[in-house]
Amino acid sequence: MMYFLSKTVGRLFEPIAVLWLVLLIACIRACINRDKRQALFTGCLTLFITIVGSTKISVYLLSTLEKPYAIENLNNLPECDAIVLLGGTHGFSRFGVNSIELSQGFDRVLTAAELVRLRKGKTLLIGGGKYSSGKHTGLNGQLVKDWLSAWKVIDSPMYVLDYSSNTRDEAIHTKRMAKEKGWKKIILVTSAWHMRRSEAVFKKTGLEVIPVGSDFTGISAVESDSRIYNIIPGPGGFTALGYYLHEQIGWLYYRMRGWL
């Protein structure tokens, strides 16, 4: 009981909960004052925050993108010419170990390293954008390569793809290198919720793609907590909804551009 109360009270200090509480109070006051327009406006906002932040609707939606790419046993995967690790796994920090500031997507790196350890690919290609902080500039992929080399995590050849501003750029750079090396089949590693669009873009280049998802944000949230409703809304549902909408809109945008 005390644990539940401490967690509930703790959630009240999160920004989204503060906003929800202010809107709830404003809605109640508007109802008391019979201000229908104000009551409707604040009530709708309160309801929206409650649905997204207090229920599991958002993570259930996100999990629908992830489930097709959940693989229980990586040993069952076929051997391929290369493993391609997409970017979005970290940022730059001059105070971090190997200048890496981990993000939620760093699960992708762990998955790719495990696939290399299992000899599922002859080499590792690391994608991503670039960083710029004061006098420090470079490719994010190079930071990962340097870290893996320094810690001797991987003994297979590693390459860093040229600067990529999006997934399509990573696909084009991969295709160019695959043509040079004579590769036909690759294992593609990225967040499971991002895989549908990524797989389609890479297949568009003509490569044979084996998708391996990681960073199962939606599925983990669904399975980790038996409660389907929290009294106080939190930010997790909004994060999941953001990922879901990003992928849906991204899919439409890529299709409009003819990239899928």
Secondary structure, DSSP 4 states (H G I P E B T S, - for coil): -HHHHHHHHHHTTSHHHHHHHHHHHHHHHHHHTT-HHHHHHHHHHHHHHHHHHHBSHHHHHHHHHHGGG--S-GGGSPPBSEEEE-S-SEEE-TTSGGGEEE-GGGHHHHHHHHHHHTT-BS-EEE---EEEETTEEEEHHHHHHHHHHHTT---S-EEEPPP-SSHHHHHHHHHHHHHHHT--EEEEEEEGGGHHHHHHHHHHTT-EEEEEEE--HHHHHHHH---SB-SS--SHHHHHHHHHHHHHHHHHHHHHTT--
